[in-house]
Amino acid sequence: MNKKWITFLPLLMLATELPAEIKSDVERCVALRSSLQRLDCFDEFARQLLATPAADNRSVTEESEPEEEAAKSRWGLLERQSIKTDKLQGTISAVRQLPAGQYLLTLENGQIWRELEAKRRSRYRVGDEVTIRRRALGSFVLKSGRTGFQSDVKRVE
């Protein structure tokens, strides 16, 4: 596994702009001819990187928060998602009944969900709290907080 890192780090240096001190340490390790010395050099370099204070990682966390918010807004649209939640809670802001009898529900966050089957028991109102849970094989079920009624749904937008 260490051999993979040895070949990967020079490529990483080309693909990203590294701080000067890190770049010089990596270049020093790459320049070593003996594979054992090179490995020792990279091991020492990795130990130093892991020992750095967590304050340097603050900017990475701050940058990833908007990405996480964007992922939440796409929840239910993508089959494989990076967001690790199995349910979404929201409030219905608009209700529309389709000609075939299914309901089209718009949540306050802008997501639009459609019932997969028309059911006579479906009763949705603007302001209802709903919970949408992920099921197996990429399906979703919506549960009304007011009535407790559950229905299979699909994300439209």
LINKA-V917400 format. One record per residue. N is the residue number from 1. RES is the residue in one letter. SS is DSSP state (alpha for helix, beta for strand, coil for the rest). Layout:
<<N,RES,SS> <N,RES,SS>>
This chain:
<<1,M,coil> <2,N,alpha> <3,K,alpha> <4,K,alpha> <5,W,alpha> <6,I,alpha> <7,T,alpha> <8,F,alpha> <9,L,alpha> <10,P,alpha> <11,L,alpha> <12,L,alpha> <13,M,alpha> <14,L,alpha> <15,A,alpha> <16,T,coil> <17,E,coil> <18,L,coil> <19,P,coil> <20,A,alpha> <21,E,alpha> <22,I,alpha> <23,K,alpha> <24,S,alpha> <25,D,alpha> <26,V,alpha> <27,E,alpha> <28,R,alpha> <29,C,alpha> <30,V,alpha> <31,A,alpha> <32,L,coil> <33,R,coil> <34,S,coil> <35,S,alpha> <36,L,alpha> <37,Q,alpha> <38,R,alpha> <39,L,alpha> <40,D,alpha> <41,C,alpha> <42,F,alpha> <43,D,alpha> <44,E,alpha> <45,F,alpha> <46,A,alpha> <47,R,alpha> <48,Q,alpha> <49,L,alpha> <50,L,alpha> <51,A,coil> <52,T,coil> <53,P,coil> <54,A,alpha> <55,A,alpha> <56,D,alpha> <57,N,alpha> <58,R,alpha> <59,S,alpha> <60,V,alpha> <61,T,alpha> <62,E,alpha> <63,E,alpha> <64,S,alpha> <65,E,alpha> <66,P,alpha> <67,E,alpha> <68,E,alpha> <69,E,alpha> <70,A,alpha> <71,A,alpha> <72,K,alpha> <73,S,alpha> <74,R,coil> <75,W,coil> <76,G,coil> <77,L,coil> <78,L,coil> <79,E,coil> <80,R,coil> <81,Q,coil> <82,S,coil> <83,I,coil> <84,K,coil> <85,T,coil> <86,D,coil> <87,K,beta> <88,L,beta> <89,Q,beta> <90,G,beta> <91,T,beta> <92,I,beta> <93,S,beta> <94,A,beta> <95,V,beta> <96,R,beta> <97,Q,beta> <98,L,coil> <99,P,coil> <100,A,coil> <101,G,coil> <102,Q,coil> <103,Y,beta> <104,L,beta> <105,L,beta> <106,T,beta> <107,L,beta> <108,E,coil> <109,N,coil> <110,G,coil> <111,Q,coil> <112,I,beta> <113,W,beta> <114,R,beta> <115,E,beta> <116,L,coil> <117,E,coil> <118,A,coil> <119,K,coil> <120,R,coil> <121,R,coil> <122,S,coil> <123,R,coil> <124,Y,coil> <125,R,coil> <126,V,coil> <127,G,coil> <128,D,coil> <129,E,beta> <130,V,beta> <131,T,beta> <132,I,beta> <133,R,beta> <134,R,beta> <135,R,coil> <136,A,alpha> <137,L,alpha> <138,G,alpha> <139,S,coil> <140,F,beta> <141,V,beta> <142,L,beta> <143,K,beta> <144,S,beta> <145,G,coil> <146,R,coil> <147,T,coil> <148,G,coil> <149,F,coil> <150,Q,beta> <151,S,beta> <152,D,beta> <153,V,beta> <154,K,beta> <155,R,beta> <156,V,coil> <157,E,coil>>
